[in-house]
Amino acid sequence: MMADAMDGGPGDGPADGSGGDMDADMDAGSGHADDLELEEELRRIADVLDPVPPHLVRAAIESYTFRALDAELAELVFDSLATPQPVRVVGGPRLLTFQSSALTVEVEVTGDGPVRRIIGRLIPAGPERPAQVEIRSRDQVIPVDADELGRFSADLRGAGPFSLRHGDVVTEWFSA
């Protein structure tokens, strides 16, 4: 009975006696080096056939400039463009809601030309919060005062993504 448990039971490895240690097999052989070479070759092919557009590289670098390591990220929890509507109004406002553990930010974006109107509301509003919102784009940071109900508005000039910051809460970057 003891011999049966030691011979070919689960956990004993393959029946051929090879030990079955796949990690050791990969490290000992040239499989890892071959994978690295293949990955590098695929990167070179992608760079030639499907390069990253320069404006996206620039936007990524610029958004890194505005990173806020000390801020809490308010995640997008509602986007009117992503929600099925029975009737969609072309050119109508885009409604967005961002939420963090301490704050909800509701935003309406109107206009699709060089000037977009940003209207928003901080929830909860109150005197205990500094009542200033920064609207951040690649070209500018617009400080806007929120009223006692948490409402704010501003015109944003220029195309491209933008983000909002209030105190230690920052929204994801988004385009509208």
DAJO-V879042 format. One record per pair of residues at least 24 apart in sequence whose ideal C-beta (glycine too) atoms are under 7 Angstrom apart, sorted by sequence separation. I is the first residue (numbers start at 1). J is the second residue. D is the distance in Angstrom with one decimal. If there is no record, write none. Layout:
I/J/D
I/J/D
//
This chain:
74/98/3.8
75/99/6.1
122/146/5.7
125/149/5.2
74/99/5.9
125/150/2.8
137/162/4.3
74/100/4.1
136/162/6.1
73/100/6.9
123/150/6.2
135/162/6.1
136/163/4.8
72/100/4.9
122/150/3.6
72/101/6.7
74/103/6.4
121/150/5.1
135/164/5.9
136/165/6.2
121/151/5.2
134/164/6.9
74/105/5.8
133/164/5.9
134/165/4.3
120/152/5.2
133/166/4.9
119/153/4.5
118/153/6.4
117/153/6.9
118/154/5.3
130/167/5.7
117/155/5.8
118/156/5.5
129/167/6.5
115/155/5.4
116/156/4.8
115/157/5.5
114/157/6.3
114/158/6.6
120/164/7.0
122/166/6.0
114/159/7.0
107/164/6.9
105/164/6.0
116/176/6.5
105/166/6.9
103/166/6.7
103/169/4.8
105/171/6.0
102/169/6.8
109/176/3.8
100/169/4.9
66/136/5.4
98/171/4.4
98/172/7.0
62/138/4.5
96/174/6.7
59/138/6.5
94/176/4.7
71/165/6.7
74/169/5.2
72/168/5.9
74/170/6.7
76/172/5.5
66/163/6.8
68/165/6.6
71/168/5.2
72/169/5.2
73/170/6.2
74/171/4.8
75/172/6.6
70/168/6.5
71/169/6.2
76/174/6.9
71/170/4.1
73/172/6.7
59/160/6.6
59/161/6.5
68/170/4.7
63/173/5.4
//
